[in-house]
Amino acid sequence: MADAEFAALFVDLAPRTRLHLLYLGAQPAEAEEAVQDAMLSLLQALRGGMNVQHPKAWVRMVAARNFFRRKTTTTIRETLVRDVPDFAAPHSMDAEVATAVDVLEALKRLPARQATIMRLFAADYSVSEIADLLEMTPATVRSNLRHARKKLHLLLLG
């Protein structure tokens, strides 16, 4: 890959990956550092002859792993739950947005581990990827997903 192609890829991927990490609970400086490291790893991999078929997915996963490795599991859980935004519902809100607000509010009421796992799962991480990121078994992730879904169902439907 030529330097110009990589620069264009960087301009495309870096902001999206940074937003993804912010969604996962990173602070802006943490997100920026993880993105820089991931893009540098991609450049080194490409220059080393590695065939990266899906660079967007590759960078996203490497950046998330970089972020999670820098955090302790406790800090991750506290950050992800604490940083779910508060919403004041405007009167003109449509049903889909209202439902999303309700789900975010319900996420705040889940235990920290369950909220973390639900947010990662909602961000299209597989059970095995979540298990790797949070250093737990896939069975534990599935169990937490099951309990979180059950609790969310009760919180949302009553």
Salt bridges, closest charged atoms under 4 A:
ASP3 OD1 - ARG47 NH2 2.85
ASP12 OD1 - ARG16 NH2 3.33
ASP12 OD2 - LYS56 NZ 3.60
GLU30 OE2 - LYS71 NZ 2.67
GLU32 OE1 - ARG18 NE 2.47
GLU33 OE2 - ARG70 NH2 3.57
ASP37 OD2 - ARG70 NH2 2.13
ASP83 OD1 - ARG82 NE 3.31
ASP86 OD1 - LYS108 NZ 1.88
GLU105 OE2 - LYS108 NZ 3.85
